[in-house]
Amino acid sequence: MAWIDDVTAHLAQTCGLDPSAIALGPGDADLLLDLAAVAAHRSGDRTNAPLLCHVLGRARAAGVPLDVLEAAVREFATR
């Protein structure tokens, strides 16, 4: 995980952000990778994986908790 931590610190410094405001929390990376896999496999298009992560990030920025987003993605994926 060193690379993601390093790039997060660089982005924070470059953009004038608090690194803790954008850093991945414990377990976040595994959860996001799992949801990305759900997006790729259920849609049949692996490009949906990073796009879903972007949408999740925007929703998190709007204040939606990650566990709520996870439940919504998993619900949608079972349709």
HELIX and SHEET records of a PDB file:
HELIX    1   1 ALA A    2  CYS A   15  1                                  14    
HELIX    2   2 PRO A   19  ILE A   22  1                                   4    
HELIX    3   3 ASP A   28  SER A   43  1                                  16    
HELIX    4   4 ASN A   48  ALA A   61  1                                  14    
HELIX    5   5 LEU A   66  ALA A   77  1                                  12    
END                                                                             
